[in-house]
Amino acid sequence: MDEHVESCLRAMLDKKQMQWMLGSAWYDCTMGDALEWLGKDFMRGHIRVKPEPQVMCELAGVQFPMPMSARRADGDDYYVASPQGVDHHTWRNDSADEEWLALHICHTTFEAAEAHSQAMRAVNAQAVEKAKEQA
């Protein structure tokens, strides 16, 4: 039994929703359908656990994934979003890690931090435009 089949079977035991690929799109399917397709070598890759929806934040109309909410293991990489861009860091459990985590600007991927950085720039630009209108 390969890793994919095993993870699908575990998910089914946990009563997770399964999906199958029909054409080029994913659709919900029954556990019976998923089991049948997992039993066929040529169909195995067309079954998956339905992905959990990703919770998004929004600033000035720009969406970005939720920042990290928990500490990382020592030595794990993470990314810090700022209006200037994205900085790569390694978790050392020091005061900088704790401060950035508390500021909700840490992400586990560069792409998430970049989207957050773009949102920060957008909200700053929006605030400046609003101030100009009031001047």
Helices and strands as residue ranges (DSSP letters): H 3-13, E 18-22, E 25-29, H 31-38, G 44-46, E 47-49, E 56-59, E 62-65, E 77-82, E 85-90, H 95-102, E 106-107, H 110-134
